[in-house]
Amino acid sequence: MEQEKLDSFNMPIYGPSQDELQQLVQRSQLLDMVDIQVFDLTSDSMEKSKLEVGATASATQDNVHEAIGHNNAATLRAVMESLFANHFGESIIDDLFAVYAHNVTQQLETPEKKGGVTVISMSLQTKVLK
């Protein structure tokens, strides 16, 4: 990997809280919030992974962690693959997401490093002007 490509890649991301999103919608005065839901992907991933591994006595915690790592990498790959491939080239993609899956698995196996990802889903509609 060329250092120049790493240095030139910038993807700033900010994840607002549920309250921040609600305030932004209210301030816009253009939309009404129909529904808002918050999902903890960590627990959702855990349940999905247990089903994939097979929620049997033979399914170890390590199997579940590996399944979660694989699921997270596959989800991220579905969203980001074309961006990464365009900037860094197709040749790194398989290795990149394999390393990412491994890192997620390692993080899950280290209790003090466990974290979560929260997703907020909103349904909006245009305000009726009076």
HUDA-V237474 format. One record per helix or strand of 2 or more residues. SS is the DSSP state (a for helix, b for strand). FROM is the first residue (numbers start at 1). TO is the last residue. If there is no record, write none. Layout:
BEGIN
<<SS/FROM/TO> <SS/FROM/TO>>
END
This chain:
BEGIN
<<a/3/8> <a/18/28> <b/31/40> <a/41/53> <a/61/88> <a/90/108> <a/111/113> <b/118/126>>
END
